[in-house]
Amino acid sequence: MTQDLNLPGPETDFIASFGSSEPHTLFGHGFAGAIRDTRPFGTGISGTKHFLHLPGHGGRPSPGPGWNYGQIAEVLAQALTSTSATQALGVSMSAGGLLRLLSAGHPVAQNLEKVALVLPASFTGFSAEVAETNRAHLERLRDLASAGDVESITDLMLSREPAEVAELLPARAWTKTKAENLVNTDMSDGLGLALEIAVDTNAGDDPLGTLARFPGEVLVLTHDDDPAHPVEVAEAVAAAIPDSRLEVLPAGSILWRGRHEVRRILGEFFG
């Protein structure tokens, strides 16, 4: 029986790899995402592509309640080491993990030549309005997940999308799968992650200074009108990394309405 490379198991450290040439690029998904979601980002990128399932996703056990970006960063560091990746792309949660690695000056981060941060959802803090919106949304999600209400979770998730995206049948089907995973797996352990901070500015060293001194190339890619991924966060990330490239696309572009433009931007960046 052929292995489903969208669902690699522990024997591969939950990593699916395609290709055999240089360079090696690691792809990490967002919360409630999966390898299937990140594979389209690899279209047009040369070399070997490694797609990772983070804990709590794709059959990989959750690390337990109360996830934080330190845990995400360590899993990414292990994957970067095992794949010898010199390039990385992180979406949302994984973007936060990569930011933690870069700002902490983790040894494995020194090997990275190009990093794409797609829909960064956390950085050094949120405005009071954004924090309160996220908190209310997460509490509602927790209540619905505890009740096993898949349809209401789906509706709640889609309420944060542009109306024209929320009405797309593929978007609803994809979102319903995420809702089912929240109800039927231990993924719900990580629901509080959206309120965590990727870069700890209270750390003993100077994490923002370390981030600013990262010698590799950085692309920050986001889109408008996404409550879970405010443009102000992407702007703050780009401002903290000299010579980084910031791309802000129209609402709903990253996963649905702007895939060709996303692939063009990533293809140009990674080469």
Secondary structure, DSSP 8 states (H G I E B T S, - for coil): ----TTS--GGGTTEEEE--SS-EEEEE--TT--HHHHGGGGTT--SEEEEE--TTSTT-----SS--HHHHHHHHHHHHHHHT-SEEEEETHHHHHHHHHHHHT-GGGGG-SEEEEES---SS---HHHHHHHHHHHHHHHHHHHHT-HHHHHHHHHTTS-HHHHT-HHHHHHHHHHHHHHHHSGGGGGGGGGGS-SS-TTSSS-HHHHHHT--SEEEEEEESS-TTS-HHHHHHHHHHSTT-EEEEE-TTIIIIITHHHHHHHHHHHH-
